[in-house]
Amino acid sequence: MKNAKVTLLALAVGIGVSLWGIQALPSYAERQVIAADTDDANWPSAVRNHFESIFFKRIHATEDQRGKLKEIIDTAFDENKDLRSQLKNEFNSLVDSVTDGKTSEDQLHKQYEEIKATRDKLADRRFNTILKVRTVLTPDQLKEVGDRFKSRMESWKGFGCR
């Protein structure tokens, strides 16, 4: 039972990495092509649409699955927009506080704890999205996503994943 839970958790994390991981972002050359046709306001949706296209092809999603997954991803993106903005603002504030030379270490620790709390909220929301996505995928698609995650983990050896 414990192994099943660990496997399920690893699979869920794999889906998350596949949905939001760095490997899903377009290459530099692809970004230049997208950017040429996209203004800054439309950049997030252009990247998301590009990612969805790659993800859907990788798992051989049916049209029905594409519709359901797009709805889940779009809803999560919209619901998390404010939290991502908050995280960015908190981080920028911390950087300003660290570099101003006037902020106490206690205050810096408080700001850092706020960032961690916001990051944890965002991670929880992403995990809930993963659980929703999981209900749409077939066992073979879940295996494909899990295999992709494991493959990516092999290349992360320099990032504490030895």
C-alpha positions in Angstrom: 0.0 0.0 0.0 2.8 2.4 0.9 4.5 1.7 -2.5 1.3 2.4 -4.2 1.0 5.8 -2.5 4.6 6.6 -3.4 4.1 5.6 -7.0 0.9 7.7 -7.1 2.7 10.7 -5.7 5.6 10.3 -8.1 3.1 10.0 -11.0 1.2 13.1 -9.8 4.4 15.1 -9.5 5.4 13.8 -13.0 2.1 15.2 -14.4 2.8 18.5 -12.7 6.3 18.7 -14.2 4.9 17.8 -17.6 2.3 20.4 -17.3 4.4 23.2 -15.8 7.9 22.1 -16.1 10.7 23.9 -17.8 10.9 21.2 -20.5 7.4 22.3 -21.7 8.5 25.9 -22.4 9.5 26.6 -25.9 13.1 26.8 -27.0 14.8 30.1 -27.6 14.1 29.9 -31.3 10.5 29.0 -30.8 10.1 31.9 -28.4 11.4 34.3 -31.0 8.8 33.1 -33.5 6.0 33.2 -30.9 7.2 36.7 -29.7 7.1 38.0 -33.2 3.4 37.3 -33.4 2.6 38.1 -29.8 2.5 41.3 -27.8 3.4 41.2 -24.1 -0.2 41.0 -22.9 -0.8 37.9 -25.0 2.6 36.2 -24.2 1.3 34.0 -21.3 -1.6 32.6 -23.4 0.7 32.0 -26.4 3.2 30.0 -24.3 0.3 28.1 -22.7 -1.2 27.3 -26.1 2.2 26.2 -27.4 2.7 24.0 -24.3 -0.8 22.5 -24.6 -0.1 21.6 -28.2 3.1 19.7 -27.3 1.5 18.0 -24.3 -1.6 16.9 -26.3 0.5 15.5 -29.0 2.8 13.7 -26.5 -0.1 11.9 -24.9 -2.1 11.5 -28.1 -5.1 13.2 -26.5 -8.5 12.8 -28.1 -10.5 15.9 -29.0 -12.7 15.2 -25.9 -9.7 15.0 -23.7 -8.2 18.2 -25.3 -11.3 20.1 -24.4 -11.5 18.8 -20.9 -7.7 19.4 -20.3 -7.8 22.8 -21.8 -10.6 23.8 -19.5 -8.8 22.5 -16.5 -5.5 24.2 -17.4 -7.2 27.5 -18.3 -9.2 27.5 -15.1 -6.1 26.8 -13.0 -4.1 29.5 -14.9 -6.8 32.1 -14.3 -7.3 31.1 -10.7 -3.5 31.2 -10.0 -2.8 34.5 -11.8 -3.2 36.6 -8.7 -1.2 34.3 -6.5 1.7 34.2 -9.1 1.6 38.0 -9.2 1.7 38.1 -5.3 4.6 35.8 -5.3 6.5 38.0 -7.8 5.8 41.1 -5.7 6.8 39.4 -2.5 10.1 38.3 -4.0 10.8 41.7 -5.5 10.1 43.2 -2.1 12.5 40.8 -0.4 15.2 41.6 -2.9 14.7 45.3 -2.2 14.8 44.7 1.5 17.9 42.6 1.3 19.8 45.2 -0.7 18.6 48.3 1.1 20.9 47.6 4.1 18.3 48.9 6.6 16.0 45.9 7.0 16.6 43.7 10.0 17.3 40.1 9.7 14.1 39.3 11.6 12.1 41.3 9.0 13.9 39.5 6.2 13.0 36.2 7.7 9.4 37.2 8.0 9.3 38.3 4.3 11.0 35.0 3.3 8.4 33.0 5.3 5.6 34.9 3.5 7.2 33.9 0.2 7.3 30.3 1.3 3.7 30.4 2.3 2.6 31.8 -1.0 4.7 29.3 -2.9 3.2 26.5 -0.9 -0.4 27.8 -1.7 0.6 27.8 -5.4 2.1 24.3 -5.1 -1.1 23.0 -3.5 -3.3 24.5 -6.2 -1.0 23.0 -8.9 -1.3 19.6 -7.2 -5.1 19.9 -7.2 -4.9 20.7 -10.9 -2.8 17.6 -11.4 -5.4 15.5 -9.6 -8.1 16.9 -12.0 -5.9 16.2 -15.0 -5.3 12.7 -13.8 -9.0 11.9 -14.0 -9.1 12.7 -17.8 -6.1 10.6 -18.8 -6.0 6.9 -19.6 -3.7 4.5 -17.8 -1.4 4.5 -20.9 -1.3 8.3 -21.0 -0.5 8.4 -17.3 2.3 5.9 -17.9 3.6 8.2 -20.7 3.6 11.2 -18.4 5.2 9.3 -15.6 7.9 7.9 -17.9 8.6 11.4 -19.1 8.9 12.6 -15.6 11.3 9.9 -14.6 13.4 10.6 -17.7 13.6 14.3 -16.8 14.6 13.5 -13.3 17.6 11.6 -14.6 18.8 14.9 -16.2 18.3 16.8 -12.9 21.1 15.1 -11.0 22.9 18.4 -10.4 19.9 19.9 -8.7 19.9 17.8 -5.5 18.1 14.8 -7.2 21.0 12.4 -7.0 
